[in-house]
Amino acid sequence: MRLQDERSCQARLAAGKVVSNSIKHKPGRSTGPTSEAGKARSAKNAQKHGCCSTQLVLPNESQAEYDKLLQSWLADYPPADATEASLVEKACKAQWFLIRNRRRYNEIEDGIFREQPHAMDWTEEQHKQITNFRRYLTA
């Protein structure tokens, strides 16, 4: 019976008709939000702290600041063609995301140090927060 199931799965895979096993065999499991309000909330999950967000300018950031940074990059590295313009823009975005993550890391670190000035006395949760945000500095 198992061999037949594997062949059936392979046939569906080849035909591009595979349904996720987690949905097919476990219908009680969530497949994500279905209402517009739920989808809107879900879309903001990465904005909890902003470090994983792909959104260029978050609500707590300034579009004018980003534009100023981009103009600075364009002045320092004037692109000669569309490829160079794209590369300059990507470098500017990378710096923007690094600034965002550094700012957020500093906020977390300052908050923890206000609660407990000695790192040796930090709770496991405080160490976990610092470790998680340190990871975003290099992402």
C-alpha positions as a printed Julia matrix, in Angstrom:
139×3 Matrix{Float64}:
   0.0    0.0     0.0
   2.81   2.39    0.86
   4.51   1.87   -2.52
   1.24   2.7    -4.26
   0.92   5.91   -2.19
   4.48   6.9    -3.1
   3.8    6.3    -6.8
   0.57   8.27   -6.56
   2.41  11.15   -4.91
   5.16  11.02   -7.54
   2.56  11.09  -10.32
   0.85  14.14   -8.79
   4.23  15.8    -8.25
   5.13  15.24  -11.91
   1.77  16.64  -12.96
   2.22  19.64  -10.66
  -0.87  18.69   -8.66
   0.59  17.96   -5.23
  -1.49  19.14   -2.31
   0.43  19.79    0.89
   0.25  16.74    3.14
  -0.28  18.96    6.17
  -3.45  20.36    4.6
  -4.65  17.17    2.93
  -4.25  14.88    5.93
  -4.83  17.39    8.73
  -7.82  19.51    7.73
  -8.11  21.05   11.2
  -4.79  22.84   10.77
  -4.77  26.54    9.9
  -4.05  27.53    6.32
  -3.55  31.16    7.29
  -5.88  34.11    7.45
  -8.83  34.2     5.07
 -10.49  37.53    5.89
  -9.1   40.8     4.57
  -8.57  42.06    8.13
  -6.68  38.88    9.03
  -4.53  39.13    5.94
  -3.74  42.78    6.73
  -2.7   41.83   10.28
  -0.63  38.91    9.03
   1.16  41.13    6.51
   2.48  43.19    9.41
   3.98  40.25   11.32
   7.49  41.13   10.16
   7.0   44.67   11.44
   6.89  43.68   15.11
  10.42  45.0    15.49
  11.16  45.76   11.82
  14.42  43.84   11.62
  13.0   41.25    9.22
  10.72  43.56    7.31
  11.24  43.93    3.59
   9.24  47.17    3.63
  11.62  49.97    2.72
  10.37  52.69    5.06
   8.45  51.65    8.16
   5.77  53.86    9.73
   8.18  54.96   12.48
  10.85  55.95    9.92
  11.21  58.96    7.66
  10.86  58.73    3.9
  12.78  62.03    3.7
  15.69  60.46    5.61
  15.82  57.54    3.19
  15.61  59.9     0.2
  18.49  61.95    1.64
  20.58  58.79    2.08
  19.83  57.69   -1.49
  20.78  61.12   -2.86
  24.03  60.9    -0.91
  24.81  57.5    -2.49
  23.93  58.81   -5.94
  26.18  61.86   -5.44
  29.1   59.73   -4.24
  28.64  57.03   -6.91
  26.96  58.63   -9.93
  25.61  55.77  -12.06
  26.46  55.75  -15.75
  23.68  53.34  -16.71
  20.67  51.46  -15.37
  22.78  48.59  -14.02
  24.96  50.93  -11.99
  21.86  52.8   -10.76
  20.38  49.51   -9.58
  23.58  48.59   -7.75
  23.78  51.98   -6.03
  20.15  51.68   -4.96
  20.77  48.17   -3.58
  23.79  49.37   -1.62
  21.73  52.26   -0.23
  18.94  49.87    0.82
  21.46  47.59    2.51
  22.81  50.53    4.5
  19.25  51.64    5.35
  18.37  48.19    6.7
  21.64  48.07    8.65
  20.87  51.48   10.21
  17.37  50.24   11.12
  18.7   47.08   12.71
  21.47  48.91   14.58
  18.92  51.41   15.93
  16.61  48.64   17.11
  19.5   46.67   18.66
  20.61  49.77   20.56
  17.05  50.33   21.84
  16.85  46.74   23.12
  20.31  46.86   24.66
  19.64  50.21   26.38
  16.35  48.89   27.77
  18.0   45.78   29.17
  20.86  47.76   30.72
  18.33  50.1    32.37
  16.6   47.06   33.9
  19.83  45.28   34.84
  23.16  47.11   34.44
  25.26  43.97   34.96
  25.15  41.49   32.08
  26.09  38.65   34.43
  22.74  39.19   36.2
  20.61  39.24   33.05
  17.78  36.77   32.78
  17.76  34.05   30.16
  15.1   36.07   28.27
  17.3   39.18   28.23
  20.24  37.19   26.87
  17.93  35.67   24.26
  16.72  39.13   23.16
  20.26  40.43   22.72
  21.31  37.29   20.86
  18.32  37.5    18.5
  18.86  41.17   17.7
  22.61  40.71   17.28
  21.76  38.2    14.53
  19.84  40.92   12.64
  22.91  43.16   12.58
  24.57  40.86   10.07
  21.53  39.64    8.18
